[in-house]
Amino acid sequence: MFRPIKKRMFFYGSFFLVLTIVACNGYVAQFDLWQSPVPGLTLTLPQPLVRSSLTAVTFNKILVDSDALTPAGTGAWVSNVDVNRIGGTYQYLVGNSTPNSLTGPITATTKSKIILAHQIRTDSAALDISVDGMVLSTIPQGAVDIGWTIQEVGIISSGVHTLAIATSDPGTKFAYADGFIILPVLNLAAGEKQKGWFEQDHPQIYLQGAWGLIAAPILFPFSVSSTTGTGAVVSANTGDNVLFFVETDSASKLRIYAQTAADQGIMNVTIDGVPQTAFDQYSATTSYKAFAEFSIAAGDHLVSLSVSGSKNAASSAFGVYLDAVELKVSTPSDEDRALAMVDSIVNNIDATDGGARISYDAELYNQDNDSGYSMMALALAVARWNIPEHAAALKRNIQWFSNIVQTDGVWYWGYCKEGNADCPRSYIVPASGADCIAGYCPSVNSYYTGLAPSITALRSIDAPQSFPAVGLAIYASLFPDDSAFINSVKPKILSGIDALIENNYDISNGYFYSSYQYKNGLGWLLYEVQYSAGQCDVYMGLKAAYSLTGNKKYKTYADHIKENFDQDYFDASRNLYSIGLFGPMGGTKTMDTTVNYGFAQGWCAWVFGESGLARATDVMTTVKTWIQPDTFSVLPPPTTDPETSQSAWLLMGLTGINSDAAIQNNLKARFRNYQFEYHPDLEYGTGGEKFSDAIPYLYTSNAAWAFIALTQQPSPVTWWK
């Protein structure tokens, strides 16, 4: 496996609830659906925003409007029109000595927070608010004129409830009524693109006021909304706010994503009524990738985001944006981390055609089998958790491999989307598009084109030829009833294994050559190396083909590799497996005895398992000497930059041979410490693994190796029949 050289490296429902509102003893209850997160904020009418891309939008409002409620009692509820009221009207009641109420049927389908929007004035009655006969909240008699505001009532479970509001002190006072806000809970079990992720127009997020939608998918990469398309919401009206109710089982992080720019103001943030550090959305240059993060304890929390009406002194305007909300556990478990790694793989798989990027911002697909290894990890994750979105992504990715295989059963080293001028194209004849299939064209990177003579195309490579079959074999074992799909792609996937045998197999020793390279002026040439890790790749593909067909020819080739690997690849001088055998087809081979590389060691020990390689224990003993003082980084001499994958391969190897549980546990810290996220572009997910300190990049194969290692997946020898 060749480690690619990157040009870019950046890191970084319905409700059914019975409401009863009671006013008695001459007192009046007052409430309305207009709310301000901070009592005393002045109510302002909507003001236009000077943004050409702004469009008006009607958001889902989770509320019970007084217009839909049925009055009861001797008091007269009077409807009044007010443009500031949601729905345009509110109702008020002049107090009297007999109970009065407003009722309305609603069923809560999930745990929800009840918010009372009401008016506090000096002539307001004190109110007791109860649910199913139990007082949950008391609002004292008004001492000063605050105006329209909100009051948390409490939490209700799913089902039918009766909510009541009653005056609790004597006197003749007034009540104003418009309705209640009902906020169904948001938690880490829910989410849109991934767990804990919620778009700005999620139906359980309540937007009040004159928020407008800016639909700009290029500018707002976070948003892939099911309701309003891509974009964000914006308001410049003081007091306009956003409410949502969250619950967490452990200490968590709450992130608010938004644009920042030179003409933006400050967003106030309160959690459970406590002001937090305000989110200043001013920046000298526009960024669509900013966020503010807040720590929250385990439990239930009401979050309010509002337009403050203030701004940074350098800003030219007051508007604030909301793009998305995310919940993240503060200290995720290893299972949480492994799931995030798989989410990062899934989010790099094209939602339409299944092509898999090698990283979130790359225009390269399956470079050096990056996507093949990540497809294997994704398939194992589907077996572990059976998440439908993961299974669908796996199926799309398998289909993509089937779509782009050449008529002779060969895949290339990497791919670009056809027409992408920024992606380095493979070529035999410059500017030729003859090998482009299904919208994808072969690609190479500058490492190869910079060699002398220049290598401008690579094909029939050991790992890329093998792993489409691995992905399909695991999928077929998990979803045998999906026979129509399996049978539709199987011929093309198996053609890759057959082409590998025809093109790369060396009958003189039973091993497989690495690849074919197109060298300018020399044509297609066999790359005369039989990599040790490549034999383990091929073994996986052959066993997968046998699993899919029952054809023993595939098993025969695979068994030869397993039975002879120890004697042919073990370098006794170093107690390591050599990286490869060098020499011509049918001729004498020379073993490399100089390069120390963990992939040949740990990967092959994991692939063949505890009883597969007699020398694996000796090899792992040597590799363990590469562990650094931090106990989780692995550095093969003479390299100087520990790669995360080196730790993964050692952990996999130790898992495969069932050895050194304490060292395995220590190595897991590498994946905890190097799990990273590209928060600027969450459209493509979070949770990837940083390649190394010197190359802080998130290849999907890094996430794949880390997932396999962290979850300690059993050796493939336990998979195949």
C-alpha positions, 0 to 999 in steps of 0.5 A: 500500500502506497501512502498518498501525498496530499496537495491540501492539508487542512485540519482543523408529531402530533400532540393531544394535550388537554389544556385547562386555564382557570381564573377564579376569585376575581383574578385574571390569568395572563399569557401569550405566545409572544415571548422574549427570553429576557423579561423586559425586552422591548417588543419591536416590529420586523425590520427588512434585511438588506440581503438579496438572497433572503426569502421569507419562510413559514416555520413549523410552530409547536404551539397551542393557540388560544383561538383553537381553545374552548372557553368555560366558566362565567367570565367572558374571554374577548378576542383582540387583534394585535399584529405582534401576536403569533396568529394575529390575535390574543384573548383577554379576560377581566377577572371575576369571582368564579373559575374560568378556563380555556381547554384544548385537546392535545396528545404528546407523542414524546417527552416535551417541555411546556412553555407558557407565554404570558404578560406580566403587569402590575395588575397581573394575578399570581398564577399556579400552573399544574399538569394532571393536578400537580402544580409545576410552576408558580408565577408571582403577582406582577410587581412591575410592568414587564410585558410579554414574556415566557415561563417554563412550566415543566416536562410532560411525558408522551400521552394525554394530559390536563394542564391548568392555570389558576389564580392563587391570590384574591383581587380583580385583575386581568388575563391575556391568553394566546397559547402555549409552546410545546417543545419535544425533546432533542437528544443524542438518539435523534438527529438528521445527518448524524446523531445529535445534529439538528438543522435550523428548521427542525420541527422541534426547534421553535423560531419566533419572530421575523426570521428569514431563510437564506437558501445558499447550499454553497455558502452554508455547507452545514445545512442539508435540510429536509424542509427548506433545502440548504441554508440558514436563518437570519434576523435583525429584530431585537427579541426574535429568538429560538427555543429548543429543549434538550436532554443528555445522559451525561455531560455534553457539549452544545454547539451553535453553528452560524455565519460570521461577517462584518455586518453581523451582531451578537446572539444572546444565549441562555441555558435554563434561564442563565445567560451564557457567553454571547455569540459575537457573530462579527468577523472582518471576513465572512465565514460560513463555518463558525460555531459557539460551544457551551458545556451542559450537565446531564439532564434536561435543559431549555435553550434560548438563542435571541437577537440581542440588538447589540453588536461588536463596535467594528460591525456595521449591522445587528443581524444574527444567523443560525445554521444548525445545532449539535449535541456532543457528549463531552467524554464519549465512550469508545463505542461512541468514538467508533460510531463517529469514525464510521459516520465520517466514512458514510458522509464521504460516500456520495448520496447519489452515485456512491462514490467515496472520497478519500477525505472530506475536501478531496476530489479523489476517489478510492486512491490506493484502495482508501475507499476499499478499506473504508468499505470493509470497515463500513460493512463491519459497522453494519454488522455491529449496529445495523444502522439503516443509513450505514447499510444504504451507504454500503450498498451505494458504494458497492454499486459504485464499484460495479459501475466503474469497473472496466470491461476487462474487470480492472479498476484503476488506482484512483478516480476523479469525477469527469469534468473536474479540471482540478483533479489530476487525471490519469492518461495514456494519451494526454487529455484522453477520456477513453477510460472514463466510466459512469462519470468517473475518470482514472487519476494519479497524483503528483508523486507518480507523475513526478517520477522519471520516467513519469507514471501517468496511469496505474491499473490492476492493483492488488488491493483495489481489485480485491476489496469490492468483493470483500464488501459485497461478501459481507453485505450478502451475508448480512442481507441475503434477501436482497438477492436482486441487488447482490446478483446484479453486481456480483458478475462485475465485482467477481470480474475484478478477482478474475482479472487479478488472477489473469493479470497479476498471478505468478505461477512460479511462486503462487503470489500476486504482483502489485500492479501495472504502471503506464510509463511514458515512452515505455507503455504498460509495464508490470510493477515487479513487486509482490508486496506482503501486505498485498498478498493479505489484501488478495487473500481477503478478495479470494476468500470473499469470491469463494464465499460468494460463489463456492468456486474452489479455485478461489479457495485454492489460490487463497490457501496457498498464500496463507500456507506459505506466507510465513516461510516466504516473507519472514525476514529472520534477520529482523524478526519481521515480515518483509514488505515484499519480494522483488523480481520478474514474473517467473523469475528469481525473487529478492526479499527486501530486508531494509524497510520497517513498515507496520502494515505488513506486520499487523495487517497480515497477523490480523487477516490470518489470525491466531493460528494462521502464521507461526511467526506472527508472535515473533513479529509482534514482539519486534513491532512492540519495541516501536511503541513510544513512551506515551504507550500508544504511538508506534514509530517504525525506525527510522521514521520520525512522525508516528502515524495513527495507522501504525498504532491501529495495525499493531492493535489489530495484529495483537487482536488477531493473535490474541496477545497482550491485552494490556498493550492493546488497551494502551494503544486505544488511547491513540484513537481517542487522542487523535480523533478529529473533526473538520468542523468547517465542513460538517456536511461531510461529517465528523469523527475522522482520525488524524493521520499524524502530527506532521500530516493532520489529515483525515483519510477515510482509511484512517477512520477505517483502521481506527474503527477496526482496532478500537472495536477489536474486530475478530480476525477474518479467518472467523468470517469465511466458511 
